[in-house]
Amino acid sequence: MTAAVTLWERGRLDARVGPRQVLFGRMYEDASIELDAFQPGSRIFCIASAGCTAMKLAPHHEVVAVDINPVQLAYAERRFDGDLGFRGKAERVMDFARFFGPLAGWWPSRVRAFLHLDDPAEQMEYWQRHLNTWRFRTALDGLFSLIALRSVYAPRLLDFLPKRLGVVMRGRMERCFERHPNRSNPYARSLLLGELAPDPPPPEAKDIRLVHADAAEFLEQEAPGSFDGFTLSNILDGVDDAYEQRLFAAVKRAAAPGAATVLRSFGDTNASSPANRAADDRAMLWGSVLVRPAAEL
């Protein structure tokens, strides 16, 4: 077993010893990327996480949702059954940061007014005038400093992050605000206010196959050509090169002819790739959202 598998199997974002946790109450991944990348009616391999992407795909695809963390997998299953869910570890970390928002001028009423806008040019004007204050920039730089992040996240989850992460994240936020209307963007509301969309499951959620397994190990055991698409979340963030090679080999083996893959990363290593659709992802967090044929991995 590689260190990469162990990292996610622990079911924790930090390096402490303790029980596995629900890491994500929601997925901050815009499933419209997947809906555009995959042909309707195809069979899709999906990282389960909080279940959001699997539920978006289920009305149009046969979905197999896999997760190495049994606690997270059980949470997704409850959501498929209609449970509204709750705030995971990632949401609680973001809640802590939002608590200090008013100190930077981010009063809830001001943020709500911003999220009500639907014209990107007006959004950027509002952003620069009311929200992108020097206090906000200073606070964000502090929150995303390595010293602060090490108190929350395991070292392997920090090694791949770009330098001056506060500046990078502000750039990703602005990229989203200048391109996508806030009013119709549920991910902006989740990120800025912490309001989790109810996301009721579609009737087809009952057909999603849930599997407790490591992604690479599961795909290695599937028949060749089993899947028409793969949405891999940011599974490779914080893993080693050996696991990346193993996963890609397993994906190519399990891929049907013409299969597509969607792979996200908080890092910016592949930001300049022509396959990068991070600017189209309304969740605004990602450095890369690579949409590529499985054969090109």
C-alpha positions as CSV (number, residue, x, y, z in Angstrom):
1,M,0.0,0.0,0.0
2,T,1.5,3.4,-1.0
3,A,1.5,6.4,1.3
4,A,-0.9,8.1,-1.2
5,V,-3.6,5.5,-0.4
6,T,-3.0,5.8,3.3
7,L,-3.4,9.6,3.2
8,W,-7.0,9.4,2.0
9,E,-7.8,6.2,3.8
10,R,-7.2,7.8,7.2
11,G,-10.3,9.9,6.6
12,R,-8.8,13.1,8.1
13,L,-7.4,16.3,6.7
14,D,-5.0,16.8,9.6
15,A,-2.1,14.7,10.7
16,R,-3.5,13.8,14.0
17,V,-4.5,10.3,15.2
18,G,-8.2,9.8,15.5
19,P,-11.4,8.4,14.1
20,R,-12.3,9.0,10.4
21,Q,-14.4,12.0,9.7
22,V,-16.9,13.3,7.2
23,L,-14.5,15.6,5.4
24,F,-16.9,17.2,3.0
25,G,-20.6,18.1,3.6
26,R,-20.8,19.2,0.0
27,M,-18.6,19.0,-3.1
28,Y,-17.2,22.3,-4.4
29,E,-17.0,21.0,-7.9
30,D,-19.2,22.3,-10.7
31,A,-20.8,19.2,-12.2
32,S,-21.7,21.1,-15.4
33,I,-18.1,20.3,-16.4
34,E,-18.9,16.6,-16.2
35,L,-22.3,16.9,-17.8
36,D,-20.6,18.6,-20.8
37,A,-17.7,16.1,-21.0
38,F,-19.6,12.8,-20.8
39,Q,-22.0,11.4,-23.5
40,P,-25.5,10.9,-22.2
41,G,-26.3,7.3,-21.3
42,S,-22.7,6.4,-20.5
43,R,-21.2,4.5,-17.6
44,I,-19.3,6.8,-15.3
45,F,-16.7,6.1,-12.5
46,C,-17.1,8.8,-9.9
47,I,-15.3,9.7,-6.6
48,A,-18.2,9.6,-4.1
49,S,-17.1,12.3,-1.7
50,A,-20.3,14.1,-0.5
51,G,-22.3,12.6,-3.4
52,C,-23.1,15.9,-5.2
53,T,-21.5,15.0,-8.5
54,A,-22.9,11.5,-8.5
55,M,-26.4,12.9,-8.0
56,K,-26.0,15.4,-10.8
57,L,-24.9,12.7,-13.2
58,A,-27.4,10.0,-12.1
59,P,-30.4,11.2,-14.2
60,H,-28.2,11.0,-17.4
61,H,-25.7,8.2,-16.7
62,E,-25.0,4.9,-15.0
63,V,-22.9,6.0,-12.0
64,V,-20.5,4.0,-9.9
65,A,-19.4,6.1,-6.9
66,V,-16.2,4.9,-5.0
67,D,-14.6,6.3,-1.9
68,I,-11.7,5.0,0.3
69,N,-13.2,6.7,3.4
70,P,-16.1,4.5,4.7
71,V,-17.4,7.4,6.9
72,Q,-17.6,9.7,3.9
73,L,-19.2,6.9,1.7
74,A,-21.9,6.3,4.3
75,Y,-22.6,10.0,4.4
76,A,-23.1,10.1,0.6
77,E,-25.4,7.1,0.8
78,R,-27.6,8.9,3.4
79,R,-27.8,11.9,1.1
80,F,-28.9,9.6,-1.8
81,D,-31.7,8.5,0.5
82,G,-32.8,12.0,1.0
83,D,-30.9,13.1,4.1
84,L,-30.1,16.9,4.0
85,G,-26.6,16.2,5.3
86,F,-24.5,18.4,7.6
87,R,-21.3,20.4,7.6
88,G,-18.1,18.3,7.2
89,K,-14.6,19.1,8.4
90,A,-13.9,21.4,5.4
91,E,-17.1,23.4,6.0
92,R,-16.2,23.9,9.7
93,V,-12.8,25.1,8.8
94,M,-14.3,27.7,6.4
95,D,-16.9,28.7,9.0
96,F,-14.0,29.6,11.3
97,A,-12.6,31.9,8.6
98,R,-16.0,33.5,7.9
99,F,-16.6,34.3,11.6
100,F,-14.0,37.0,11.3
101,G,-15.4,38.4,8.0
102,P,-17.0,41.5,9.6
103,L,-13.5,42.6,10.8
104,A,-12.5,42.9,7.1
105,G,-15.7,44.7,6.1
106,W,-17.5,41.5,5.0
107,W,-20.8,42.1,6.7
108,P,-23.4,39.5,5.8
109,S,-25.7,42.1,4.3
110,R,-22.9,43.4,2.1
111,V,-22.0,39.9,0.9
112,R,-25.7,39.1,0.2
113,A,-26.0,42.2,-1.9
114,F,-23.0,41.1,-3.9
115,L,-24.4,37.6,-4.4
116,H,-27.6,39.0,-5.7
117,L,-25.9,40.6,-8.7
118,D,-26.0,38.9,-12.1
119,D,-23.9,41.2,-14.3
120,P,-20.2,40.3,-14.2
121,A,-19.0,43.9,-14.9
122,E,-21.2,45.2,-12.0
123,Q,-19.9,42.3,-9.8
124,M,-16.3,43.3,-10.4
125,E,-17.0,47.0,-9.6
126,Y,-18.8,46.0,-6.4
127,W,-16.0,43.6,-5.5
128,Q,-13.3,46.2,-5.8
129,R,-15.2,48.9,-4.0
130,H,-16.7,47.0,-1.1
131,L,-15.1,43.5,-0.6
132,N,-11.5,43.5,-1.9
133,T,-10.3,45.7,1.0
134,W,-6.8,45.8,2.3
135,R,-8.1,44.2,5.5
136,F,-9.6,41.3,3.5
137,R,-6.4,40.8,1.5
138,T,-4.3,40.8,4.7
139,A,-6.6,38.4,6.5
140,L,-6.7,36.0,3.5
141,D,-2.9,36.0,3.2
142,G,-2.7,35.1,6.9
143,L,-5.3,32.4,6.7
144,F,-3.6,30.8,3.6
145,S,-0.1,31.1,5.0
146,L,1.7,27.8,5.6
147,I,1.8,28.4,9.3
148,A,-1.9,28.7,9.5
149,L,-2.6,25.8,7.1
150,R,-0.3,23.4,9.0
151,S,-2.5,23.7,12.0
152,V,-5.4,22.2,10.0
153,Y,-4.0,20.1,7.2
154,A,-1.5,17.2,6.9
155,P,1.8,18.2,5.3
156,R,1.1,16.0,2.3
157,L,-1.9,18.1,1.5
158,L,0.2,21.3,1.5
159,D,3.2,20.3,-0.5
160,F,1.6,20.8,-3.9
161,L,0.0,24.2,-3.2
162,P,1.3,27.3,-5.0
163,K,3.3,30.0,-3.2
164,R,1.5,33.1,-2.0
165,L,-1.8,31.1,-1.9
166,G,-3.8,34.1,-0.7
167,V,-3.0,36.0,-3.8
168,V,-3.7,33.0,-6.0
169,M,-7.1,32.3,-4.4
170,R,-8.2,35.9,-4.8
171,G,-7.3,35.6,-8.4
172,R,-9.4,32.5,-8.8
173,M,-12.3,34.2,-7.1
174,E,-12.0,37.2,-9.4
175,R,-11.8,35.0,-12.4
176,C,-15.2,33.6,-11.4
177,F,-16.8,36.9,-10.6
178,E,-15.8,38.4,-13.9
179,R,-17.2,35.5,-15.8
180,H,-20.2,33.9,-14.1
181,P,-23.3,35.7,-12.7
182,N,-23.4,35.5,-8.9
183,R,-27.2,35.2,-8.6
184,S,-27.3,31.8,-10.4
185,N,-24.1,30.5,-8.9
186,P,-24.8,28.2,-5.8
187,Y,-21.1,27.7,-5.3
188,A,-20.5,31.4,-4.7
189,R,-23.2,31.4,-2.0
190,S,-21.7,28.3,-0.4
191,L,-18.2,29.7,-0.3
192,L,-18.9,33.3,0.7
193,L,-21.9,32.7,3.1
194,G,-21.5,29.1,4.0
195,E,-25.1,28.3,3.0
196,L,-25.3,24.7,1.7
197,A,-27.7,24.1,-1.1
198,P,-30.3,21.5,-0.1
199,D,-29.6,19.4,-3.3
200,P,-32.4,16.9,-3.0
201,P,-31.5,13.6,-4.6
202,P,-33.1,12.8,-8.0
203,P,-35.1,9.6,-8.2
204,E,-32.2,8.0,-10.1
205,A,-29.9,8.4,-7.0
206,K,-31.3,5.0,-5.8
207,D,-29.5,3.4,-8.8
208,I,-26.0,4.8,-8.0
209,R,-23.7,1.9,-7.1
210,L,-21.6,2.7,-4.0
211,V,-18.3,1.0,-3.4
212,H,-15.9,1.3,-0.5
213,A,-12.5,1.0,-2.2
214,D,-9.3,2.8,-3.3
215,A,-9.9,4.1,-6.8
216,A,-6.9,2.6,-8.4
217,E,-7.4,-0.8,-6.8
218,F,-11.1,-0.9,-7.8
219,L,-10.4,0.0,-11.4
220,E,-7.6,-2.6,-11.6
221,Q,-10.2,-5.3,-10.8
222,E,-12.9,-4.1,-13.3
223,A,-13.1,-5.5,-16.7
224,P,-11.2,-3.7,-19.5
225,G,-13.3,-1.1,-21.2
226,S,-15.9,-0.9,-18.4
227,F,-16.3,2.9,-18.2
228,D,-17.1,5.6,-20.6
229,G,-16.1,8.4,-18.3
230,F,-14.1,9.1,-15.1
231,T,-14.6,12.1,-12.7
232,L,-11.7,11.9,-10.3
233,S,-12.2,14.9,-8.1
234,N,-8.8,16.1,-6.8
235,I,-7.7,12.6,-5.8
236,L,-4.1,13.2,-6.8
237,D,-3.6,16.3,-4.6
238,G,-1.1,15.2,-2.0
239,V,-0.2,11.8,-3.4
240,D,3.1,10.6,-4.8
241,D,4.1,9.9,-8.4
242,A,3.9,6.2,-8.0
243,Y,0.2,6.4,-7.1
244,E,-0.5,8.8,-10.0
245,Q,1.0,6.4,-12.4
246,R,-0.9,3.5,-10.9
247,L,-4.2,5.3,-11.1
248,F,-3.7,6.5,-14.7
249,A,-2.8,3.0,-15.8
250,A,-5.9,1.6,-14.1
251,V,-8.1,4.3,-15.7
252,K,-6.7,3.6,-19.2
253,R,-7.2,-0.1,-18.7
254,A,-10.9,0.3,-17.5
255,A,-11.7,2.9,-20.2
256,A,-13.9,2.2,-23.1
257,P,-12.8,3.7,-26.5
258,G,-13.3,7.4,-26.5
259,A,-13.7,7.6,-22.7
260,A,-13.2,11.1,-21.1
261,T,-11.7,12.1,-17.8
262,V,-12.2,15.0,-15.5
263,L,-9.4,15.7,-12.9
264,R,-9.2,18.7,-10.6
265,S,-6.4,20.1,-8.5
266,F,-5.9,22.9,-6.1
267,G,-2.4,23.2,-7.4
268,D,-1.5,25.2,-10.6
269,T,1.0,22.9,-12.2
270,N,-1.3,22.3,-15.2
271,A,-3.0,25.7,-15.2
272,S,-1.6,26.6,-18.7
273,S,-2.8,23.4,-20.3
274,P,-5.3,23.7,-23.2
275,A,-7.3,21.0,-21.4
276,N,-7.8,23.2,-18.3
277,R,-11.4,24.3,-17.8
278,A,-10.9,25.8,-14.3
279,A,-12.3,29.1,-15.5
280,D,-15.6,27.3,-16.4
281,D,-16.0,25.8,-13.0
282,R,-18.2,28.1,-11.0
283,A,-16.9,26.7,-7.7
284,M,-13.9,29.0,-8.3
285,L,-11.4,27.1,-6.1
286,W,-9.5,25.1,-8.6
287,G,-6.1,25.7,-10.3
288,S,-6.8,23.1,-12.9
289,V,-9.9,21.2,-14.1
290,L,-8.4,19.0,-16.8
291,V,-10.9,17.4,-19.3
292,R,-9.0,14.9,-21.4
293,P,-9.4,11.6,-23.2
294,A,-8.4,8.7,-20.9
295,A,-6.0,7.5,-23.6
296,E,-4.0,10.8,-23.2
297,L,-3.3,10.4,-19.4
